[in-house]
């Protein structure tokens, strides 16, 4: 029989996946109900609930997590992004629904159901962020618990309505070379699992060129590379891909 963790247990599972990340900053844990933290300078408030079969009369493949009314939701700050994360016990993954739509439904009803699909949950692999869509057009995103930081790094790619609050990926302060020892040229050095120059890998270069030709935005290209080459370059998260791709695009334009 499946045991579904609740409240603080779910918060602890989430924290175990991310609290050692340098971009993570713990803020408060509201009575073990809502977790408040910052990631890469952006504030978040998160409520967790397990995902399970929606029950009759829904098809067996339909799962859901239910968002209840809670007084703690009234204490969510205006500059916090509110995330409703469903947890799939069997697959050890989280499901995130559209933060804008979730926030608009807070404390509107006793329970609000957010749906997903079991076959999609079963298809998620470590190192890949999966975006899916319900028949009503609602988008939800799934990711293994170990990929929580990766998801937060690219959350605006999947929910572009949040992008106005995101830091610019073209900020020159993110240039890889500026982090090297003073006076040392590291532009031709490649660490294991790191690709600092797109030109150094013809396969990646061709892939990026194709996405540029398709009119993809830089953040979409970064997301695609993150997913497609996560095994080959396992030392790169979203920021590293941002550095390499911004540098490549900038050089192409000269």
N, C-alpha and C positions, 0 to 999 in steps of 0.2 A: 504493500500500500504506500502510495506517495505521501511523504510528509512535506507540507508546504510551510516554509519559514515565514515569519511575520515581523513587522515593525523593526525593532532594533537588530534582529537577526539579518534582515535584508540590508539594512544600513551597513552592518559589519561586513557583509559579503562585498558590497560595493567599495567600502573603504579599503578592504584588503587588496583590491585590484588597482588602486590608484594613489593611496596616501603616500607612497614613497616617490611618486613622480615630482620632479622639481617644480613643475608648473602648478601643482596642487597646493591650496592653502585652506586648512580647516577653519571654519567660522563657528557655527553653533549646531547643535543637534537638538532640535525642538522637541523635548519630551520623548525622544525615540520615535518621532512620527515624521517630521520633515527635517531633512539634512540640508544645512546651509554651508556652502563652501565657495571658494573662488578657484577658477582654473584659467591660467594665462591672463590674469587680471580681470576676468569677467565673473560676476557674481551669479551663483545658481542656488535655487531652492528645489529639492527633489523629494518626491513622494514615491514610495515603492509598493508594489502589490504583485503577487504571483499571477502568472498567466495559467489558465486551465481551460478545459473544454467548456464551451458556453452552455451546453446542455440542450435538451429538447426545447423547441422544435428545430434547433440549428443542426446542420450537417456535422458529421463527426470531425471534419477537418477544421471547423470554426472554433477558434479559441478567443478568450477575452480576459481583460483585467478591468475591474470595476473601481472607479474613482468615487469615494464617498464624500459626504459633507463633513468637513472638519473645521473647528474653530482656528486651528493652526494655520489654515490657508489664508485667513484674514490678516495674518501677520507677515505675509510675504511682501518684501519691499518692492517698490516700483522699479528699481534698477536691477532686480534679480530676474533671471530667466527661470521660469518654472518648468521643470521636466517631470513628466509622469513616466516612470520606468517600470515596465512589467518584467518579471523574472521567470524564465522557463527553467524549472528545476532539473528536468531530465537532460537538457542540452547545455546547461550552465551558461545561459546568455540573457541579455537584456533586450527588451523591445522599447523603442522610444517613439511616441506619437507626436504629431505636429505641436510644438510648444505654444504657438499662438492660439490654436484651436482649443488646446487643453486649458490654457489660462482663462479663456473666455467662458468656459463651462464650470469653473470652480464655484462650489457651493450653490449651484443653480438647482440641483435636484438631490434627492437622498442618495442616489447612485447614478453615475453616468458610465455606460459601458464603452470600452475601446476595444475594437476587434482586430484579430490577426488570423493567420493561417498556420496550422500545424506543419504542413508540408514545407512551407517556407522556413519555419523555425528549424526543422530537421535538416535543411540544406545548408545552413550557415556553417562556414569553416573558419577555423582560427586564422587570423590575419586578414580577413575580408569583412568589410562593412557592406551589408546587404540592404538595399532600398526596395521596398515593395509598395503596392498600391491596392486598395480595396476597390470594389466595384463602384463605390460612390466617389472615387477619385482621391480619397484621403491617403496621404503618404505616411508610411511608418518605416522605421529603420531598425535593423537587428544587428547585434554584434556580440561576439563571445565576451564573457566577463573579463578575460585577460586583455581585450582590445578596447577597454573603456577609455583610456587616454587617447588612443588613435581616433575614436569616435568624437570626443570633445574637440580634438584638434581640427576636425573637418566638419563640424556640425552645421556650419553655414552653407556648405556645399549641398547638403541634403535638405536643409530648411532655409532657402535663400532669403526669406523674409527677415531673417535674423542678421543678414549680412551688414546692414547699416551700423550694427554695433560691433562688428568684427574689426580687429586691427588690420591695417593695410599690409598685404603680402608684398608690396613693392617698397616697403620701408628699407632704405639703404643700410640701416643699422643691422639688418639680418644677413648681410653678405658674409658667407663662410670665411673668406680670406681675412676679414677684419678680426676674426677670433684667433688667428694664428700668432705665434711668438713674434715679437717686434723684429723686423728686418729679415725674417725667414720667409722664403717663397715656398708656399705649400700648394700652389695651384695645380701641380702635376702629381701630387701625392694622393693615393687612394687607400683609405683604411679598409679592412676586411668588412664587407657588408655595407659599404658606403660608396655612393657614386656622387662625387662633388662636381663633375663635369659631364654633362649629357653627351658631349662629343666622344667621350671615352668608351661608350658602349653603342655600337651601330644599331643594335636591336631597339634599345630604348630611344635612340635618336629618331629612328624611322617611326616608331610608335608616337612620339611626341609631335613630329612633323605632320603625321596624318591627323592628329587631333586638332592641331592648329589650322590645318586646311579645312577641317569641318566646322571651323568657327567656334570651337570650344573656348570657354573662359579659362583664364589661368588656374583658378581654384578647381575647376572641373578636371583640368589636365593633371593637377597634383593628386586629386582623389583617384583618378584612373590609374596613375602610376603607382600610387600607394597600394592599391588593390592588386594590380597585375604583377608587380615585381617585388611583392612583400617577402617572398622566399629567397629570391636572388640577392636582394639588398635588405637583409633583415635588420641592419643597424640604422635604417632610415625610418623616421616617423614623418608626420606631415610637414613639420618645420624644415627638415632636411630636404625633402622634395621641393618645398617652396623656394628654398635657397638656390638649388640647382636649376630649377625650371625658370625662375625669374632671371637668373644670370644668362641662361641660354636664350630666352626670348629677347633680352636686352641686347645681346651680341648679334642676334639675327637682324635686328632693326638698324644696325649701324652699317 
